[in-house]
Amino acid sequence: MQQNSQKRPMIIRAIITASLLFAGIAQAEPSGLTKALLKVLPEDALSKQPVPNIPEGAVRTTNPLIVEPLGQFKDIALMVYRQNPNKPEVVSDDFIRGVASNEDAKKYASGEKIIAYLPTVKILPCAQGCSGEDYEEAANAFKNQFNTFANPKHESNKNFKPRGEFVVQVSTYKRRSFLERRLPLGEDAFGVSFALEGKLVTLTMGSGNEGTVDEVAQSLASKLMFDLIQTVGLGIRPWFVQPAKEVQSETAKVVVTALDGVSTGLSKLGYAMGGEYVAPLGPEHSALLPAMDGILPNEVLPVDKKTDSLAFGYF
């Protein structure tokens, strides 16, 4: 009986992924690291994570299609939020179940029924180094790709409607020189920071030896929007707001610690490692507010310093 309850978070992830594929949104295969953490965390760490507090005016979803499969983990896995127009919101139970009647399927195909409301992104430049035509190309690649999901004129997205705004700030922008690309040395990289769960969340993606920063920005936008739909859109707490220190599993601690060492070494060689973290959300980040979840700085499970998040290695 205990074994079944431990697998419930995996069940809802499978449901959501199937639903997204049903809706015509492609999802990249998770990395080996992600698969390893997905296997470890539900079994021996998830139940030991702290339960998010619920500040005044905040709520959690009560949709039984989302809550019931989470079983005993619902208090840990459900996000805390204040309803507001910037929050992605899945409004289709068919989407959550991954199935629809023939009649409803026709309505989705025609665009008569919608799946979700999604915010459009507003992108702010980093403090320095984010200027010029090359930077604008990368920033526009991110912005245009992210906003494609909320564009009802796009043929594959007729079931998604724009609503509200999601503000991000570029945290990493690296375009290799001609010589670095010829060697090849290091990689191009693009990252963004935003406010969620009262924290500053930063996600970074590297290109590998062959890719370009424009391609990275586009891929990061797709991955982030997909993750926001399947977590925030459903009222589920995203992985990337959870500090790695919340992992109480000894097995998972070994994985995270080992990867931290690898990250330090690779970053010295010009690779975009260690760029997935949470940090305190201070007055200097006021341009990122209001957050899509409506949570104010340090209201929910506050952090006191920059720390790797459970998205570590995911991107």
Secondary structure as GFF3:
##gff-version 3
##sequence-region A 1 315
A	DSSP	alpha_helix	2	6	.	.	.	ID=ss1
A	DSSP	alpha_helix	8	22	.	.	.	ID=ss2
A	DSSP	alpha_helix	32	44	.	.	.	ID=ss3
A	DSSP	three_ten_helix	46	48	.	.	.	ID=ss4
A	DSSP	alpha_helix	64	70	.	.	.	ID=ss5
A	DSSP	three_ten_helix	71	73	.	.	.	ID=ss6
A	DSSP	alpha_helix	74	77	.	.	.	ID=ss7
A	DSSP	beta_strand	89	90	.	.	.	ID=ss8
A	DSSP	alpha_helix	93	97	.	.	.	ID=ss9
A	DSSP	alpha_helix	102	110	.	.	.	ID=ss10
A	DSSP	beta_strand	116	124	.	.	.	ID=ss11
A	DSSP	alpha_helix	133	148	.	.	.	ID=ss12
A	DSSP	three_ten_helix	155	157	.	.	.	ID=ss13
A	DSSP	beta_strand	160	174	.	.	.	ID=ss14
A	DSSP	alpha_helix	178	182	.	.	.	ID=ss15
A	DSSP	beta_strand	189	196	.	.	.	ID=ss16
A	DSSP	beta_strand	199	206	.	.	.	ID=ss17
A	DSSP	alpha_helix	213	230	.	.	.	ID=ss18
A	DSSP	three_ten_helix	232	234	.	.	.	ID=ss19
A	DSSP	three_ten_helix	239	241	.	.	.	ID=ss20
A	DSSP	three_ten_helix	244	246	.	.	.	ID=ss21
A	DSSP	alpha_helix	250	267	.	.	.	ID=ss22
A	DSSP	beta_strand	277	280	.	.	.	ID=ss23
A	DSSP	three_ten_helix	283	288	.	.	.	ID=ss24
A	DSSP	beta_strand	307	308	.	.	.	ID=ss25
###
